[in-house]
C-alpha cells in the first residue's frame, strides 16, 4: 500500500473496499489529540498546519533541507474597483418578464448578455488572489538522512509541532501570545550547524545582515501605475548555546491602509514586525512556549469529546477537535476571516483565488464556531461583513435599483459583491443574507444584545434588499426572486433546453423566509422597526410554498424540472434543513430525506460534510456516520493530480486537510460541525418560545459509550453529557440566562 494511505485501525468500507477511517499511513497516534507521522512530508498536503489567525506555517520536517511554507492572512494581490454594469438595471425588467412568461431560456440569454459585472469579475487581475508569503529554508549540516527514530507530530492541545530524530529535536509554533513564528532546535550530539534563508517566486527582494534575513516586496494591484499590498518578513537566528538555537520569524503587510485608501508607510510595517521580534527575543524559549500554549488552550480546552473505546469511532472526536484547532489557528489574531484555505496557501496562485465564496463556503467555515465554544472568535467575520456592506449597497443600487445591500457568490479582500462573470453560478444574490444569518446565529448562541444592536443594520439591510426585489410571479401572487440560480445546479426545460437561470429557486425562498423571521425577532428584542417587521411578515406569507414532487423529493425549482446532474454536489434546496430551520414538519423532513437519497452520498469534500449535518438534523446517526467515514477517504497527491480509492479525489489528505479536491478547508469545518450536530442540537423552538435542547439526537450504533463537555447550545447554554451502552448516565446543563428549555434525551 502507498505510504500515504493506511487504515486508522478501523474497519474497511463495504463492497468497494474503501478505507472508512482515515488517513496517513504513518498514522494518527492513539492520543486522540495528536497527529503523528514516521517520515518527512513529501508534499504540502502532508505538512502539519500551524497558525495564530494572522500568521501560518507548515513545516515539512525534512532532515537535510527543511522547508516551512509561510503565510500571512492579508497577502492579497489586486485592488478595489467598481464593477458596475450600466446595462444591468436597464435589462432587469425584461429578464423578469421572460421568467414570468416561463421562457427561462430567453431570460437566461438576456442575463448572460446583459446582467453581469464589468471587468470579468474574479478573472480580473484587480479581483486579486490570496497568496503564500513564501518559504523559510533551513539547511542542516551533517547527516541528511532520516533514521529509525524519526517522527513528526502535531499536538492539537498545545498547537506545537515536533520533529525528532537521533541527533536533532525541532519544535515549531506560531505564537498566539507574541505573534511570531518560532522554531526551536536542539542537537543531541555535535554542535548545531545550519543556515536559514527566505524564498518567494515573485514580487520579492531579499537581504541578509548578520544573523537575520529579510524579504519584502509589493504585490500586483492589477491596476497600472498603482501599488498593491506591500509586505515585510524577517527571520532571525538566535544562538542559545552550541547545541540549542531559536529561529524567530515575523511578517506583516500594509493591507488595511491600502484597502481603506490611506497613505501607506512600509517603515511602519517594518517597525511593527521588528518590535514583535525584539519582544519575543527578550523572552526565553520556555517562556515563549508557555505563553503560546496558555493562550491557545484558553480556547481549545473548552471542549472535550470521547466517542467509544475503539480507534475508529474516536477518529470522529479527533476530527471534531481538529476542526476547532484549525478555526482557532485561522481566526484568533486575524483581521480577515478564514478563506477557502483558512490561512494556508502554497503558491502565488491559490485555487479559486483563495477567496470567500458566499453560496455556502465562507458560511460553512464558521459552522463549528458557535457549538464548538469559540463564539469570541466571531470578530473577523463580523468585521468583514460590516466592511462589505457599503459595496453591497452600491451593488443593490446599480444592478437592482433598490435599497439594502447584497452580495453574490464571489467575495474577496477588496469588497467585491457584484454578480460574477458567469451568471450560471454567479447571479445568485442571497449570499449576503446567508452571511447575515450566520451573524444572527452568533446572537442566538450568546444572547448578546450589544452585539445584536451592532449587527441589526446588517440584518435589516439584507432583508430590505430581498423584500424590495421580490416580484409577483403568477396568478397566485407568489413573490419570487430572480434572475437567480439554485447553486450551482442546472435543469432541463420542457423543451429540452439546459438552463440555470430561473425565478424563485427554493433556496432563495427559504433564505428569504429565514432572514425575514430573524429581522422581525431582532426588531422585537431591540424594540425597533415594528412597521418594517410587519412588511416582512406580509411578504413572507406570499412566498411560494415548499413543493414536494410526486416522487417524494423536495423540488429544487418552482417547477419539477429534470436535473442535468441528479447527484450534484450542492444540495442548496435543503438550506432550510441545515443550517436553516424552516424544513421543520414531518412531511418536509420526509421529502428532504428522499432528496438526499436521490442526491447520493458522493460529492466533493465540503459536500460530504454538509450531508453529515443534513442526516444529523434528520436524526439518522448511522447515515451521518457513514458520510463521515466517506469524508475520511484517503487522498494523496500524484503526478496525475489527486488520487483516492473511489477515483473521485474527494476525501482527506494525509495531514487531515479536506480535499475538494484540491484542499478546501470548509470540508474540515463542516465535518467538525456535523459531528457536534450528531451530539447536540438546539435549533428547535416551541410555539411558546421554549428552546429544545436535544442531547445525542443522532449518534450511530458505534458510539455506544462516550462523553462530551463544553459544547454550546443556543441561548448561552453549555452542555456536558456521559453515556454508557447507549443510555445517558450524566447530564449537566448550564443555563446562565435562565432560558426556558425542554431537554430531549434521544438516547
N, C-alpha and C positions, 0 to 999 in steps of 0.2 A: 504494500500500500504506500502511496506517496507520503513523504514525511510530513506533509502539511495537513493530512486528513486522518483522523482517527476517531474512534468512539470515545465518548466521555463515560466510560464504564456503564453505558446504557444499552437499552435494547435496540435491535435493528428494526427499522420500519418494515412493514409487512411485505407485500409481494415484490415491490421494486427493490428491496434490499437497501434502502437508503439509510444513512445514519440518522437516527432520530434525535440524538442529543450529542452533540456539538462538536468540538472544534478541532483545534490543532493537535497534531499527533504527539507533540511533546507535552501536551495535555494541560488540563487545569488541575491544580493541586487539590487535595482533599479539603484544604482550608477553603471554605466557600467564599471567602473574601480575597482570594489571591489567584492570579493567573501566573502559571509557570511554563517555561519553555527550556528545553535542554540544548538548543542550538541558537546561534545568532540568527537574526532576521535576514532573510534573503530578498524580501520585498517590503515595501512600505506597509502593506496590509498585515505584516507580521510584527511590526514595531508596536510598542505599547504607548498609549496616549497619556500625556501629562498636560495640565493646564491650570490656570487660575482665572479664566474668563477673558483676560486680556492677552496673555502670552501662552503659547503652546509649544510643546517639544515632544518629539518622537525619536528616541534613540534606538539604533539597530543592534547595539551590543557586540559589534564586530571586534575581534581581538587585536587586529593589526591596524586597520584604518577605520575608525568608528565614525559613522555619520549620524548626526542628530538633526532631523528636519525641524526647522524653526517656524513659528507662526506668531503673528501679531494681528489682533482682531480687525484692525482698521486698514490693513494693506489692500486698499481698493483702488484700482485704476478707474478711469472715467471721470465724469463730472456731471453736474446738473444741467439739464436743458429743457426747453419747452417742447413737448412732443404733440402739441395740439394740431388737429387736422381741421381746417376751416370747412371742409366738405361734410364732416360727420353730422353735425347738428342739422344741416340743411336736408340731408337724406334720411334722417331718423323717421319722420312720419311715413315716408314711402315704404321703408322697410317694415314698419309695424303694420301698415295696411296690407302688405303682402302676407304677413303672418296671420292676420285676421282672416284673410281670404283663403287660408290654407295652402297657399303657394309657397311652401318653405324653400323650395329650390330657387325661386326667384328672389326671395328675401335673402337667401344665402349669397347669391351672386352680387346683390347690391351691397351687402355687408362687406364682402371680400373686396369689392371695388372702392367703397367709399368710407366705410366705418372702421378705421383702424388708425393707429397713431402715425404721425410723421416720423421720419428718421429711422425707420426699420427697427424700432424698439430694442429688444435685447441683442440684436445683431449690430447695433450702432456702437462704435468704439467709445462713445461718450456714456453708454449704459454701464460699461466697466465690468470688472471681474475681480472677485476676491482672489488674492494671490499668496503664495508662500512668501515668508520673509527671507528664507534662504536656508543655508546649512552650516552648522558648526562641524568642522572636521577635526578629529583628534587622531594624530598618528603616533602610535606607540612603538618604541624601540624594543629590541629583543625578540623573543619567540612570538610569532604571529599566529600560531595555531591554537584552536580551542582544544582543551584536554577533557579527560573523563569527568572532571569535577565542574565543568562549565554549566552554568544555569542562568536564566533570566527570569525575573519575576516582577509582578506589579501588585503591590498591596493596595486594595481599594480603600481600606480604612485609613491608611497613612498617606495615600497619594504619593508614594515613593516607589520608584523603580530601582531594581538592583541587578547588577550583573556580577557574577562571581566566577572565579577560576582559581587555579592552583597558586598563581602569583599576584593576582590583582583583584581588588574589590572596588566596584564602581557603584555609586548611588546617585540618583538623579531626582530632582523635583522642581516644580515651578512654584515658587513660594507664594502661598496665599497671603502671608503676612507682610512680606518685604518686596514683592513684585519684581523678582529677578529669577532667572533660571540658574539652578545650582547643580554642578557636577562635582562629586567628591571622589577622589582617587586615593586608594591606599594600597601600597605594594607590600606583599608579604615576604619579599626576597630582596632583590637588588634595588638600588635607588631608582626612583621614578625617572623615566626617560620618555618624554612626549612633547609634541608640538601642536599648537592649535592654529586654525585658520578659518576664514569665513568664505562661503561661496554663494553666488547668485547668478543665474544665467543672463540677466539683462538688467538695465537701469540701476547699476551698482558701481560704486567706486570703493576701493579698499586702501587701508593704510595700516602699517604696523609701527608701533612705537614702544620700545621696551618689551614688557610682558603683556601688552594689550594689542588687540587687533580690532579695527573698526570697519564698518561698512555703512555707506549712506548713498542715497540717490533719490530720484523723483520719478514716480510712476507716470505713465502716459495718461493725459487727461482726455484724449480723443478730440480735443478742440485745438486747432492750430494756434500756436502762439500763447497758449495758456498752460501754466504748470498744473500738474496734478498733485496728489498726495506725496509729500516728502517724508523720508524716514531716516532714522539713525539707529544703528545697532553696535554695541561694543561688548567684546568678550575679554575678560581679564584672567590671567593665570596668576594664582597666588600660592606660593610655596609655603607650606607649614613646617615640613621637615624633609629630609632626604626621601622619606617613604610616604609622605602624605601631601596632597595638594588640593586646591579648590579651583574650579573654573566658574566664574560668575558672569552671567550674560544679561544685559538689559537692552530694551528696544522700545521705541515709541515713534509716533507719526504726528503730523500736524493736521490729521483728518478733520477734526472738529472745526478748526479755523477755516480750512478750505471749504467744507460743507456749508458753513454759515456765512461765507463771503467776507471773512475778516482777514486782516493783514496777517500773514504767516511769517514767523521768525524761527528758522530752524535752530538758531542758537538756544532758544528756549527749550526745544525738544531735547537737544544735546544736554543741556543743563539738568533737565529732569532725569534723563537716563543716568547721567554720571552721579547725581545725588543718590539715586537708588543704589547704585553700585558702591558708592562711598559708605553709605549707611550699612549696607549688608556686609561690606568688608570689615567694618568695625566690630562685628559680632563673630564669635567663634562658631565653628561648624555645628557643634551640638546645639547651641542656642538657635542658630538659623533653622536647623531641622526641627527642633522642638516647637518653635513659634509657628512654623508652617503646619505641622501635624495638628497642633491645638486648634488653629483656625479652620483647617479642613474638617476635623472631627466635630467642630461646633455645628456643622451642617450634617455630615454623614451619619453620626452616631444617633441621630434622632429616630431612626427606623432600624429594627432588627426583624429578620424573617428566617424561619427554618421550615422547610417543607419536606418532611419524611426523612428517613434514615438512609435511603439508597441514593447514590450519587446522581442518578438520572432525574428523580424529582427535584433534588436540591439544586440542579442546574437552573431551575426556574428562579429560585431565591437569588442565585448568583446573578442571573440576567437582570432581575429587578434592581438589585443593588448596583450593577454596572451601569444601568440607565441613570440612576441617581448620581453615581460618580461622574459620568460624562456631563450631566447637566450642571453639577457644581463646577466642574473643570472648565466649562464653556460659558459660565454665567457670573461667577462670584464677583469678579472685579471688572466686569465688562461694561462697555458703553453700548455696544450693539448686541442684539440677541443672537443666539446661535443660529448660523445659517445652514444651508443644506449639508455642510460637512462639519457643523459645530464651529470649531476654530482651526481644524486640522486640514491642511491642504499641502500637496506635494509638488505643485507646479505653478507656473505663471498663469496657465490657462486651466482653471478649475472646471470640472464638469458642471454644465448648466450655469456657468459663471459664479458658482458658489453663492447664489443669491437667495431670495426669500420668495418661494412660490406660495401664493395666497389661496390656492384652491385645495389645500389640506396641509402642505408640508410644514410651513412655519408654525401652524397651529398644533400639529402633531408633536413638534419639538417641545411644546410646553404641556403636553398631557400629563407627564409624571410629576410636574412641579407641585400641584396642589395636593393630591393624595399622598405624594411622597414626602410631605412635610418640609417643602422648600419654598413656601409661599413668599418668604422675604427675599427671594431672588427674582421677583417679578419685575424689578425696576427696569432692566434693559428693554424688555418687550413693551412695557407700558410707555417708556420714553420714546421708543421707536415709533409706535403708533401715533402718539401725540405729534411727533415730528413730521409724519407724512400727511396728517390731516389737511394742512393748507394746500398741499399738492392735490390731495383728493377732492378738495373743494373746487379747485380750478378744473379738474377733470370732470366733475359733475356739471359745472357751468359750461365748459367748452364743448363737451360731447353730448350732453343730455339737456342742457338748458334749465337745470334745476338747482336748488339749494342742497344743503347737506354735503356729504363727502362720500367718496367711493374709492376702492382700489380693486384692480382687476387681478390677473393671475401673476404677472411678473412684478416684483418689487426688488429694490436694491438699496445700497447705501446712499443713493442720490435722490431719494424721494420719488421714484418712478411709480406712478399709479394708473397710467393710461392703458387702454386696450392694446394688447401687444400685436406684433406683426402678423400673426396668423390667427384670424378670427375663429378657426375651427376649435381652438382651445383658448385663445387669448381674449375672447369677448365676454367671458363670464365675469359679471361685475358684483358678485356677492362676497368677494374676498375681504373687503373692508368690514362688512357686517359680521362675517365669521370671526375676524380678528377681534372686533369689539365684544363679541360674545365670550371670547377667551378672557378678556378683561373682566367681564361680568362674572365669570367663574371665580376669579380671584375674590371678588366681593362675597360671593356666596360661601366660599370656604372660610373667609376671615371675618365677615360682618363688620368690616372697617368702613364706617360711614364717611370718614375723612377721605379715604380712597375713592369711595363712590362719588362724592362731590367732585373729585378731581376728574374722574373718567366720564361723568354723566354727559358733558358736552360731546364726547366721542360717541357714546351710545346714541344720544339723541340725533346727532348729525348723520350717523349711519342709517337710522330709521327714517329720518326725514328724506334722505335721498331715495330710499326704496319706495316709500309711500308715494312720493311725488312722481316716480317713474312707472308705477303700475298703470296699466291701461286696460280698458274694457275689451274683452276678447270675444265674447259670444252673447247670444240672446239671454243666457242665464245670468249675465252680468259679472262673470268671473273677472277678477282683476289679476293680471299676469305681468311678469317681467318679459323683456325682450328688446333687441335681439340678444339671445343668450345661448348657452350650451349646457349639456349635462357632462361635466368634466370627466374625462376627455373622450367620451364615447361618441359613436356615430350610429345612425339608424337608416333604414331604407323606407322611403315613402311608398305610398300605394302604387305609384308609377315606377318603382324600382330605382329611383334616384338615391344616391348615398348623400346624406346630409348630416350636419352637426348643428347648424343654426336652427333655433326654434324659439317658440314663445312658451313661457311658463314651465321650464323643466322642474321636476318635482323637488330637487334640492333647493332651487331658488324659493319655491313656495314654503318649504319647511324653514329655511333661514329667515324669510320674512316673518313667518308666524312667531318664531322664537325671539327674534330681535324686537318685534313689536311688544311681545309679552314682557321681555326683560326691561325695556324702557318704561313701560307702564308701571311695573313693580318698582323700579328705581325712582320714578317720579313720585310714587306713593310714599316710599320711605323718606324721601327728601322733602316732601310736601310742596312739590312744584308741578307746573305744566299739566294741570288736570284736563284742560281743553285738548291739548295735544294727545294725551293718553286716550281720550275718547275718540279722537280721529283715528288713532292706530287701532283701537278696538273695532271700530266700524269697518276699517279696511280689512282687518283680519277675518271678519265674518264673510267677506266677499272673495277670499282666496279660494282657488279651486280645491275641492276635496281630494283626499288621497283616493286613488282608484286602484282596485285590485283586478288584475287580468282574469279572464275565465280560467286560465291555467293556474291561478292561485298566487302569483307573484305580484309584488307592488310595481305598478307601472312607473317607468322612468320618465316618460313624457306624457303630455296631455292625451295623446293618442297611443294606442298599444302597438307602437311600431316594432318591427323586427330589428333587433340589434345586429349591427355588422359583426360585432365581436361579443358574443354572449358571455364569454369568460373574461371580460375586460377587467383590468387591474383596479380601476376606480369603481366604487360602489356608492356613488355620490347620493343616489336617491334614498339611501339609508342613513343619511345625516341625522334624521330625526330619531334614529335608534341610538346612535352614538356618533359624536359627542352630545347630540341633542337629546330631547326627551319627548318630542311630540308624537312619536310612534309608540303610543302607550296603552293601546287597547289589545285585548286578546286577538281580535281579528287582524289588526295591523301587525302584531308580532308574528302571527302565523304567516302572513304574507311576506314579512321580512325574512323569516326562516326559509321559505320557498325561494325567495330571491337569492339568498346566499347559496342554497343548494344548486341553483342553476349557474351561478357565477363560478362555483367550484372553489377549491382550496389552493389553487396555484396562484401565481402572481409575483410581482416584484416584492422586494423585502418589506417596504413600508405597507404594501397592500396586504400581505400576510399578517403584519402587525395590526392593521385596522380590523381585520377579520377576527383576531383574537378578542378584541373589545366588543365586536358585534355579538359573538357567541356568548361572551360573558354576560352581556346585558340580557340575552335570551335565557340565561340560567343553565346553559349546556356546558358544564365544565370539561367534559370529556372531549367535546369538539374543539373547545378553546385550547385545550392542552395539545390536541393533535396539530392545530395550527402552530402552536409554539414550537413543537418539535420540527415542523416543516420549516419554520423560520431559522432554525439552527442547522439546517442542512449545510454541510461544509462547502466552502467555496475557496478557490485559490486562483492566483494569477498564473497565466501561462502565456506563451508566445502567441497563442490564438485568442487571447482575451481572458475572460473569466470562466472558470470551469466548475460545475457542480455535478453531483451524481445524476440529477434529473436532466441535466443539459440546459436548464433554464438560466443558470448563472445566479439566480436569486438564492439568498440564504445568508450565511455568516462567514466572514473571513477568519483567518487564524487568530487575529487579535480581538475577536468578537465584534468588530465593526460590521454593521449590516450592509449586505450587498443589494443594491437596487437591481442589477449592477450598473455602474461601479458603486463604490461606497457612497452611501447617503445616510446621514445619522438619524433621520426621522424614524427609520425602522427600529433602531435601538430604543428611542424614546417611546414610540408607540407600543413596542413589545413589553417594555417595562411597565407602562401604564396598564396594559392588558392584564398582566399578572396581578397587579393591585386590584383591578376591577373584578377579578375572579375571587378575591379575598374580602372585598368590602365595597358596598355601593351605597350611595346616599342621594341619588338624583330624584327620587320619587317624593312628592309632597301630597298629602291627603287634602281633600277639599277644605278642611278646617284649618289648614296651614301646618299640620303636624308633619315633621320631617321623618321619613322612613330610613332607618339605619339597618341595612341588610348585611348580616355577617355571614361569611362563607357562602355567598349566593351561587357560586359556580366553580366549586373545587372538583377536580377529577377524582376518579377512583384511586389513582396512585397516591393522592395526598391524604391518606387515612390518618396520619399523625402530623402535627405541625403547630406552629405558633407564629404570631407576629405582634409587634408593638410599635407604636408611633405613627401608624397610618392615620391619615386625616379624612374626616368626613365633612360635608357641607354643614355650615352652622358653627364653625370654630371647634368642632368636636374631634377628639383624639381617641383612638380605639386600640385596645390590646386584647388578644384572644389566644387561647391554647385549646387544642382539641386532640382527642385520643380515640382511635378506632371510629373516626368519623363523627364523634359526638363532642360538642363543646364542653370543656370541663372548667374553663375560667374565662370570664369576660369582664373587661373593665372599660367603662366609657366615661371620659372626662368631658363634661358639657359646661364650660365656664360661663356661657351666656344663657344658660337655662332654657335652651331652645326646646319647645315641645317636640318630643321624639317618640317614635314607635320602633322598638327593636324587633327585627325579624331574624330568628336564628334558623338559617336554612339547613344546618347540619346538626 
